[in-house]
Amino acid sequence: MRRINSEFQTRYMSEEGQKLSNRDYFGYVEMDDFACYVLADSLDGDLEANSARFAVESLIRSFTEHPSMGKRNLLRFMQTAHKELLKEHKGMHLKASVNMIVTDYKKIRYCYVGNSRFYLIRNNRYLVQTADQSLTQNMVREEKIPLDQAAVHEERNNLYSYLGERGQPDIQISPKIKVEDGDILAQLTRGLWERCSDEELMNAVKDAKEPGDILDRVEDVILGQQEEKAWGSIDNYSLAVTFIQKVYQNPKKRLSLKQILMIAIPVLLVAGGISLGFYLRHRSVKNKEQNLSQHMDSGETYLRYDNYKKAAEDYTEAKKLANSLKKKKELSEADQYLKLSDQILLADEAMTAGEYKKAQELYLGARELSVQAGNVGKKYIDQQLEQTRAYIDVYDLIRLGEEKEAYGDMEGAIASYRQARDKAAALYYAAGKDEALSKQASAEQKAETADQKEKAAEAAAKKEAQEAQEKEAAAIKESEEAQLELENQQKLNDQKNAIDLENKGNELLADGQYESAITYYRTAQSIYTRLELYELADALNDKIRAANAGITAEEASLNQRQAEPGDHL
């Protein structure tokens, strides 16, 4: 029952930024004796399958079935997620960058692959920081580029390992790390650390009372960059923060003097007077009132920026606090804005799903709620209503064209399809434009006559299309040849990089830096495997075994020294 005798507080945010959809994913589970926190970032462009979600759900499922902090089990969990991503391959190769933390509420162990990061923060400094498995990180390690340029370097997403790769991912697993009261665990995807530097993140951590304070401050940093054109489009960004307020203490251990005092002092205080209880209750009420005010202010800010998901979260918390404090005015206001936010979110979901009639009805309902709430969000709702009406108009024109076509009015049908096409194009509505174009082409084909002039025009058009096709084929061939040449050059570069890594590993092995040598050998081996240079990859196994033998020998020597009687004096 470690969970109820410890206090781990987790909050997270995951936003699409300025992209069409959010392809990051976070999940966690807290069990009686173990907990697991997983954050992933999709690395592919598949619009139907969310690779990050597949990976997170697989890892959470494996962990809940066999809760453990063992290295072998964690490696097995990650390999299972890797295989499931490969199995889900239906057209586009699914890939994800993942980091996972497991804990027994006394210690933690983290594992990762790719460039989703984990930080352990203690006393306002970074105690642990993961290293990206990217070409940029290698260049930083080799001092080819300064560390402060890594977040914007063009090769930061050129990963040499990730889940879903064709070979075996290079999964990094840490030793167990003892945690202390006040420690902070932070997990962040590429979209966040690109926009929020380590220094800015640490500024957000300072004086934070709860995880939500850090999330709000970091999001303010990112949102503040929306007006900075030089930064370009803001990608999906996610941050999960866990405050370790209290680490589990084993009741079977002998109590230290500090623990005895911690038990005795509260007893003496309670025995000393009832007034402390009233004071604590008063302070609790004040804290709740302060939190209520913060959530109401934050919700209002998010409404102002049309971030209805975050607004709904704040007003949900505000509603709970207002209810517990019996503040009817704040309860009514929070409930009103929560209903408005939820209605807009439902309408946005219908809009995204292409259910425009349903979306229109939901936006109209949201508009009524907006009027009752003092026209909050009315501008956004009106914009969305205008867009839904425009989309509906496109489909109304297509239906009108179908009706005219059914009555034999081909000329009128073509005109309606053309109107629908032009309207969809003006709206940048690709699906409507494609459907209108398809209908228009079909109607025009039916309307063609057997007139010789039209046949000649058709022949000329076909010839022109054929010439264009031949030109396109020639261009494609040229592009393919250039791509092949580029790929061959890349393979040569990769092979050279692998050879350099192997040589560096040889130097480190000769210097007795066995763990570093293994890292270089495994990185080179991963590249050889990806290049299908299996003999070169297999040849590295002997060197890795030699390095492991060196580590074993060092450990044996260390154990022998520790066992000597003089060491204990």
VOGU-3710 file (C-alpha; in Angstrom, 3 decimals, decimal comma):
1> mrrinsefqt> 0,000/0,000/0,000  2,817/2,368/-0,864  0,637/4,635/-2,968  -1,615/5,838/-0,154  1,420/6,433/2,073  3,188/8,616/-0,455  2,189/11,695/-2,461  2,929/11,895/-6,191  1,005/14,706/-7,927  0,878/14,649/-11,748
11> rymseegqkl> -0,459/17,172/-14,274  0,186/17,410/-18,005  -0,613/19,391/-21,123  -0,587/18,186/-24,721  -1,477/20,681/-27,455  -1,532/20,623/-31,257  0,218/24,008/-31,500  -0,433/25,394/-34,981  -0,800/21,956/-36,580  -4,073/20,362/-37,710
21> snrdyfgyve> -3,956/17,579/-35,102  -2,058/16,595/-31,985  0,102/13,515/-32,505  1,764/13,540/-29,066  0,316/11,274/-26,351  0,748/10,912/-22,573  -0,572/8,283/-20,216  0,098/7,115/-16,694  -1,125/4,600/-14,137  -0,612/4,635/-10,364
31> mddfacyvla> -1,050/1,243/-8,684  -0,714/0,197/-5,040  3,015/-0,556/-5,179  4,152/0,769/-8,562  3,430/3,634/-10,966  4,272/4,248/-14,608  4,361/7,500/-16,658  4,779/7,393/-20,451  5,115/10,236/-23,002  5,479/9,680/-26,765
41> dsldgdlean> 5,839/11,758/-29,945  4,707/10,415/-33,359  7,508/10,614/-35,922  5,488/9,684/-39,021  2,893/11,551/-41,068  0,083/8,989/-40,928  -3,219/10,894/-40,570  -5,263/7,872/-39,471  -3,029/6,049/-36,983  -1,510/7,826/-33,965
51> sarfavesli> 1,847/6,095/-33,413  2,407/7,836/-30,070  -0,917/6,595/-28,742  -0,189/3,016/-29,892  3,160/3,080/-28,091  1,832/4,602/-24,846  -1,144/2,246/-24,638  1,083/-0,766/-25,303  3,560/0,221/-22,558  0,824/0,992/-20,018
61> rsftehpsmg> -0,881/-2,321/-20,827  2,351/-4,317/-20,440  3,183/-2,559/-17,176  -0,248/-3,067/-15,581  -0,158/-6,762/-16,490  3,312/-7,221/-14,924  4,198/-4,254/-12,654  7,973/-4,159/-12,267  11,069/-1,964/-12,175  13,382/-4,710/-13,480
71> krnllrfmqt> 15,584/-3,828/-16,449  14,651/-6,964/-18,338  10,939/-6,307/-17,921  11,272/-2,676/-19,024  13,262/-3,771/-22,060  10,579/-6,352/-22,852  7,822/-3,729/-22,504  9,601/-1,405/-24,947  10,306/-4,212/-27,422  6,629/-5,252/-27,317
81> ahkellkehk> 5,576/-1,675/-28,167  8,150/-1,650/-30,980  6,732/-4,874/-32,459  3,146/-3,610/-32,193  4,055/-0,465/-34,139  5,586/-2,621/-36,868  2,474/-4,814/-36,908  0,187/-1,773/-37,295  2,014/-0,859/-40,519  -0,673/-0,610/-43,224
91> gmhlkasvnm> 0,880/1,817/-45,654  3,022/4,341/-43,836  5,773/3,125/-41,522  4,667/3,960/-37,937  7,400/5,463/-35,727  7,501/7,038/-32,281  9,930/8,619/-29,830  9,149/7,457/-26,264  10,258/7,966/-22,682  8,892/6,064/-19,677
101> ivtdykkiry> 9,338/6,420/-15,913  8,529/3,654/-13,417  8,602/3,983/-9,633  7,929/2,042/-6,458  7,296/5,383/-4,719  10,836/5,225/-3,231  13,015/4,982/-6,305  12,586/5,591/-10,026  13,990/4,094/-13,191  13,602/5,687/-16,622
111> cyvgnsrfyl> 14,003/4,299/-20,122  13,750/6,020/-23,493  14,400/5,851/-27,207  14,463/8,827/-29,619  14,380/12,489/-28,572  11,496/12,739/-26,085  13,256/13,930/-22,942  13,143/13,233/-19,187  14,494/15,577/-16,505  14,851/14,933/-12,755
121> irnnrylvqt> 14,882/18,297/-10,973  16,049/18,677/-7,369  16,584/21,925/-5,468  16,136/24,011/-8,635  18,793/22,198/-10,650  18,798/19,398/-13,198  19,967/16,228/-11,470  19,284/13,976/-14,512  18,832/14,877/-18,213  18,454/12,331/-21,004
131> adqsltqnmv> 20,503/12,686/-24,193  18,678/12,679/-27,549  19,494/9,828/-29,920  20,050/12,213/-32,801  22,777/13,391/-35,122  22,615/16,825/-33,461  23,291/15,309/-30,022  26,286/13,449/-31,435  27,580/16,726/-32,860  27,123/18,416/-29,456
141> reekipldqa> 28,940/15,529/-27,762  31,798/15,873/-30,259  31,761/19,676/-29,717  31,052/20,336/-33,393  28,184/22,640/-32,438  27,499/24,502/-29,148  24,812/23,172/-26,819  22,670/26,322/-27,079  22,167/25,694/-30,839  20,906/22,115/-30,455
151> avheernnly> 17,213/23,051/-30,122  17,169/24,729/-33,540  19,797/22,673/-35,365  18,557/21,210/-38,653  19,618/17,641/-37,720  17,861/17,581/-34,324  15,174/15,262/-35,723  17,630/13,041/-37,597  17,304/10,141/-35,138  19,397/7,010/-35,221
161> sylgergqpd> 17,009/5,089/-32,949  13,240/5,078/-32,272  10,364/2,637/-31,840  9,117/1,303/-35,172  12,493/1,452/-36,950  13,377/-1,405/-39,287  16,175/-2,648/-37,052  16,265/-3,074/-33,274  15,918/0,230/-31,386  18,733/1,249/-29,037
171> iqispkikve> 16,671/1,376/-25,830  18,320/3,257/-22,947  17,489/2,073/-19,397  18,796/3,837/-16,291  19,812/2,325/-12,952  17,461/2,834/-10,034  17,566/6,360/-8,629  16,484/7,142/-5,074  14,078/10,093/-4,987  13,529/12,625/-2,222
181> dgdilaqltr> 10,660/14,758/-1,022  10,413/17,821/-3,271  11,833/16,177/-6,381  10,178/17,024/-9,730  9,903/14,674/-12,722  9,455/16,345/-16,134  8,746/14,605/-19,453  8,686/16,699/-22,639  8,413/16,136/-26,382  10,483/17,761/-29,098
191> glwercsdee> 7,831/20,387/-29,808  8,231/21,714/-26,284  12,005/21,701/-25,792  12,398/23,367/-29,205  10,329/26,321/-27,940  11,205/26,342/-24,248  14,899/26,220/-23,365  16,265/24,480/-20,254  16,798/27,888/-18,672  13,192/28,947/-19,361
201> lmnavkdake> 11,909/25,644/-17,987  13,936/26,098/-14,807  12,526/29,631/-14,433  9,044/28,094/-14,655  9,966/25,549/-11,949  11,215/28,121/-9,434  8,705/28,856/-6,656  6,077/26,590/-8,303  3,624/25,300/-5,698  2,070/22,588/-7,862
211> pgdildrved> 2,553/21,051/-11,325  -0,119/23,284/-12,841  1,992/26,376/-12,101  4,813/25,008/-14,257  2,448/24,034/-17,096  0,868/27,482/-17,156  4,211/29,289/-17,179  5,681/27,093/-19,901  2,591/27,484/-22,064  2,836/31,266/-21,659
221> vilgqqeeka> 6,410/31,063/-23,008  5,265/29,065/-26,048  2,147/31,119/-26,753  4,247/34,256/-26,499  6,200/33,061/-29,544  3,151/32,912/-31,832  3,733/36,517/-32,895  7,426/35,923/-33,617  7,450/35,150/-37,362  11,070/34,024/-37,332
231> wgsidnysla> 10,188/30,983/-35,259  7,868/29,547/-37,882  4,940/27,261/-37,149  4,562/25,904/-33,600  4,516/22,079/-33,639  2,661/19,725/-31,259  4,031/20,207/-27,749  3,556/18,155/-24,562  4,805/18,406/-20,991  4,064/16,077/-18,059
241> vtfiqkvyqn> 5,128/17,161/-14,562  5,085/15,026/-11,402  5,678/16,593/-7,980  7,021/14,131/-5,405  5,611/15,721/-2,292  6,202/12,670/-0,124  8,331/9,559/-0,694  7,128/6,255/0,723  8,756/5,282/4,021  8,935/1,593/4,953
251> pkkrlslkqi> 7,122/1,153/8,296  9,303/-1,886/9,148  12,442/0,274/9,290  13,657/1,585/12,652  12,609/5,138/13,186  15,310/7,756/13,047  15,442/10,661/15,486  14,105/12,916/12,774  11,165/10,577/12,162  10,465/10,263/15,884
261> lmiaipvllv> 10,381/14,043/16,161  8,120/14,254/13,111  5,678/11,907/14,844  5,990/13,399/18,322  5,742/17,069/17,401  2,296/16,825/15,723  1,026/14,826/18,721  2,301/17,476/21,117  0,813/20,231/19,022  -2,594/18,539/18,935
271> aggislgfyl> -2,400/17,912/22,663  -1,308/21,492/23,235  -4,466/23,045/21,893  -7,408/22,865/19,532  -6,544/26,229/18,034  -4,141/24,667/15,548  -7,016/22,775/13,966  -8,963/25,971/13,482  -5,896/27,642/12,035  -5,290/24,817/9,594
281> rhrsvknkeq> -8,927/24,842/8,561  -8,773/28,591/8,013  -5,574/28,211/5,971  -7,169/25,415/3,920  -10,137/27,655/3,139  -7,794/30,473/2,167  -5,822/28,151/-0,085  -9,012/26,939/-1,735  -10,198/30,497/-2,233  -6,824/31,412/-3,761
291> nlsqhmdsge> -6,934/28,357/-6,050  -10,495/29,199/-7,011  -9,470/32,709/-7,977  -6,499/31,403/-9,969  -8,623/28,876/-11,878  -11,280/31,497/-12,622  -8,647/33,961/-13,876  -6,860/31,278/-15,882  -10,127/30,060/-17,409  -10,995/33,605/-18,429
301> tylrydnykk> -7,569/33,978/-20,085  -7,976/30,745/-22,040  -11,450/31,818/-23,187  -9,935/35,070/-24,415  -7,464/33,091/-26,543  -10,123/30,582/-27,734  -8,391/27,693/-25,938  -11,602/26,013/-24,812  -10,013/22,717/-23,796  -7,789/24,391/-21,200
311> aaedyteakk> -10,638/26,702/-20,185  -12,881/23,686/-19,529  -10,178/22,134/-17,319  -9,829/25,303/-15,239  -13,576/25,853/-14,868  -14,071/22,205/-13,888  -11,611/22,702/-11,028  -13,139/26,077/-10,182  -16,612/24,522/-10,026  -15,421/21,858/-7,573
321> lanslkkkke> -13,735/24,463/-5,363  -16,721/26,831/-5,461  -19,044/23,985/-4,521  -16,853/22,939/-1,574  -16,646/26,590/-0,405  -20,405/27,078/-1,011  -19,750/30,179/-3,134  -22,914/30,338/-5,222  -21,842/33,221/-7,443  -18,548/31,628/-8,485
331> lseadqylkl> -20,233/28,234/-8,832  -22,840/29,657/-11,203  -20,222/31,531/-13,241  -17,894/28,529/-13,500  -20,800/26,273/-14,490  -21,912/28,743/-17,163  -18,462/29,045/-18,751  -17,866/25,292/-18,449  -21,075/24,530/-20,369  -20,046/27,059/-23,041
341> sdqilladea> -16,546/25,549/-23,371  -17,890/21,987/-23,541  -20,448/22,967/-26,190  -17,758/24,595/-28,354  -15,482/21,563/-27,954  -18,300/19,240/-29,087  -18,949/21,487/-32,087  -15,234/21,540/-32,965  -15,126/17,731/-32,811  -18,095/17,466/-35,191
351> mtageykkaq> -16,457/20,004/-37,497  -13,213/18,012/-37,546  -15,165/14,810/-38,270  -16,835/16,426/-41,296  -20,324/16,373/-39,697  -21,099/19,938/-40,736  -24,865/19,915/-40,119  -24,300/18,597/-36,608  -21,488/21,095/-36,060  -23,754/23,939/-37,194
361> elylgarels> -26,453/22,932/-34,693  -23,890/22,693/-31,885  -22,351/26,088/-32,751  -25,828/27,647/-32,776  -26,394/26,210/-29,300  -22,997/27,548/-28,240  -23,950/30,960/-29,609  -27,011/31,069/-27,333  -24,835/30,121/-24,349  -22,351/32,803/-25,401
371> vqagnvgkky> -25,069/35,491/-25,430  -26,142/34,415/-21,933  -22,492/34,622/-20,802  -22,010/38,172/-22,084  -20,929/37,259/-25,650  -17,824/35,387/-24,475  -16,367/33,477/-27,440  -18,998/34,898/-29,815  -16,433/36,003/-32,410  -14,907/32,533/-32,591
381> idqqleqtra> -18,328/30,865/-32,762  -19,471/33,208/-35,549  -16,300/32,421/-37,528  -16,907/28,710/-37,144  -20,569/29,102/-38,103  -19,538/30,998/-41,213  -17,152/28,206/-42,137  -19,731/25,460/-41,554  -22,262/27,376/-43,670  -19,677/27,669/-46,441
391> yidvydlirl> -18,954/23,930/-46,334  -22,661/23,149/-46,324  -23,117/25,502/-49,308  -20,494/23,502/-51,213  -22,383/20,267/-50,669  -25,727/21,941/-51,424  -24,340/22,997/-54,812  -23,126/19,435/-55,431  -26,572/18,040/-54,546  -28,192/20,630/-56,849
401> geekeaygdm> -25,865/19,518/-59,651  -26,884/15,888/-59,061  -30,568/16,817/-59,280  -30,038/18,710/-62,572  -28,013/15,808/-63,927  -30,846/13,407/-63,055  -33,264/15,581/-65,076  -30,898/15,666/-68,065  -29,793/19,284/-67,601  -26,108/18,536/-68,093
411> egaiasyrqa> -25,131/22,137/-68,756  -26,816/23,295/-65,535  -25,286/20,390/-63,604  -21,787/21,276/-64,830  -22,345/24,907/-63,834  -23,413/23,843/-60,300  -20,408/21,539/-59,930  -18,131/24,315/-61,138  -19,622/26,707/-58,563  -19,091/24,117/-55,836
421> rdkaaalyya> -15,513/23,590/-56,995  -14,705/27,310/-57,031  -16,287/27,876/-53,624  -14,386/24,932/-52,111  -11,140/26,184/-53,660  -11,702/29,649/-52,181  -12,199/28,010/-48,780  -9,108/25,787/-49,223  -11,506/22,885/-48,679  -9,698/20,049/-50,486
431> agkdealskq> -12,297/17,285/-49,938  -15,173/19,382/-51,287  -13,074/20,571/-54,206  -12,089/17,014/-55,158  -15,672/15,777/-55,026  -16,951/18,716/-57,096  -14,168/18,197/-59,641  -15,009/14,504/-59,887  -18,701/15,244/-60,421  -17,886/17,971/-62,937
441> asaeqkaeta> -15,574/15,718/-64,932  -18,204/12,960/-65,023  -20,938/15,357/-66,171  -18,721/16,900/-68,847  -17,899/13,469/-70,184  -21,597/12,608/-70,477  -22,278/15,939/-72,215  -19,747/15,391/-74,985  -21,154/15,016/-78,513  -19,896/13,082/-81,490
451> dqkekaaeaa> -19,091/16,282/-83,367  -15,842/16,007/-85,351  -14,591/19,327/-84,105  -14,958/18,233/-80,517  -13,279/14,934/-81,381  -10,356/16,823/-82,900  -10,191/19,027/-79,813  -10,316/15,927/-77,653  -7,485/14,347/-79,662  -5,409/17,506/-79,287
461> akkeaqeaqe> -6,119/17,535/-75,564  -5,103/13,899/-75,297  -1,897/14,591/-77,186  -1,149/17,516/-74,928  -1,887/15,403/-71,853  0,329/12,635/-73,203  3,158/15,080/-73,790  2,677/16,472/-70,310  2,648/12,944/-68,927  5,847/12,125/-70,776
471> keaaaikese> 7,448/15,277/-69,423  6,222/14,395/-65,951  7,540/10,833/-66,348  10,909/12,222/-67,449  10,924/14,574/-64,491  10,009/11,733/-62,136  12,748/9,562/-63,561  15,253/12,357/-63,156  14,039/12,934/-59,600  14,266/9,219/-58,801
481> eaqlelenqq> 17,813/9,060/-60,166  18,765/12,091/-58,107  17,117/10,538/-55,045  18,986/7,266/-55,638  22,257/9,142/-55,905  21,420/11,029/-52,726  20,549/7,804/-50,911  23,797/6,187/-52,056  25,743/9,204/-50,846  23,855/9,083/-47,542
491> klndqknaid> 24,711/5,402/-47,157  28,383/6,206/-47,759  28,196/8,998/-45,203  26,426/6,708/-42,712  29,032/3,984/-43,259  31,819/6,523/-42,697  30,068/7,714/-39,523  29,806/4,104/-38,337  33,519/3,518/-39,030  34,386/6,719/-37,137
501> lenkgnella> 32,217/5,599/-34,220  33,868/2,155/-34,229  37,346/3,740/-34,259  36,356/6,006/-31,393  35,096/2,939/-29,528  38,482/1,274/-30,154  40,237/4,289/-28,617  37,945/4,262/-25,585  38,378/0,484/-25,174  42,136/0,881/-25,270
511> dgqyesaity> 41,868/3,667/-22,612  39,747/1,405/-20,395  36,576/3,528/-20,835  34,492/0,409/-21,398  30,961/1,776/-20,978  31,639/4,652/-23,387  33,238/2,205/-25,823  30,096/0,023/-25,715  27,925/3,085/-26,456  29,992/3,890/-29,560
521> yrtaqsiytr> 30,091/0,235/-30,655  26,315/-0,151/-30,323  25,674/3,083/-32,222  28,015/1,931/-35,020  26,392/-1,529/-34,941  22,938/0,052/-35,312  24,118/1,975/-38,395  25,780/-1,131/-39,922  22,559/-3,112/-39,384  20,464/-0,374/-40,968
531> lelyeladal> 22,866/-0,385/-43,945  22,556/-4,222/-44,077  26,315/-4,553/-43,457  25,663/-7,503/-41,173  29,227/-8,854/-41,151  30,573/-5,524/-39,917  27,757/-5,342/-37,357  28,414/-8,894/-36,090  32,154/-8,188/-35,892  31,445/-5,543/-33,226
541> ndkiraanag> 29,946/-8,160/-30,863  33,449/-9,415/-29,991  34,537/-5,873/-29,104  31,399/-5,323/-27,031  32,068/-8,566/-25,187  35,642/-7,453/-24,594  34,379/-4,148/-23,139  31,868/-5,997/-20,930  34,686/-8,262/-19,754  36,653/-5,140/-18,846
551> itaeeaslnq> 33,702/-3,792/-16,854  33,309/-7,145/-15,086  37,000/-7,161/-14,219  36,789/-3,617/-12,821  33,724/-4,493/-10,742  35,464/-7,624/-9,414  38,481/-5,541/-8,486  36,270/-2,972/-6,774  34,378/-5,656/-4,837  37,680/-7,191/-3,702
561> rqaepgdhl> 38,934/-3,833/-2,461  35,679/-3,201/-0,624  35,907/-6,622/1,021  39,400/-5,917/2,495  39,264/-5,248/6,286  41,223/-2,031/6,073  38,517/-0,353/4,022  36,155/-0,301/6,977  38,436/1,464/9,384
//
